[in-house]
Amino acid sequence: MSKENASGSVLVEDAGEYFVLERPDAQSTEDCKAGFAIVIVLDGKSILKSQHGKPMTLDKGETVVVPYSVGAIQFSGVGDILVVRPPLAT
């Protein structure tokens, strides 16, 4: 993995053809963009909030699928989170 690149992924640019891997700050109040995603909690405990869904508490080791219909998502708490998304449209 590398630092976040122009596409927002923490993987090398060539991986964007297959998927995007984001590593949001669980303590940030910044929204993650809307869209289908798979959220993986590597460590800690976080609350996933969305525009059109109920908040979910996520613990270390949990994985959830986030449908596009819930809108932008946001995390709060303390944890290490990965957000996996389909490739960027070209």
GIPEQUI-V415011 format. One record per backbone hydrogen bond with DSSP energy under -1.0 kcal/mol. CO is the residue of the C=O (numbers start at 1). NH is the residue of the N-H. If there is no record, write none. Layout:
co:nh
CO:NH
CO:NH
//
This chain:
co:nh
5:8
9:5
10:2
12:15
13:16
14:17
15:18
15:19
20:85
21:10
22:83
25:28
32:73
37:66
38:84
39:64
40:82
41:61
43:80
44:60
45:78
46:58
47:76
48:56
49:74
56:48
58:46
59:62
62:41
64:39
66:37
67:70
68:71
70:52
72:51
73:32
74:49
76:47
78:45
80:42
80:43
82:40
83:22
84:38
85:20
//
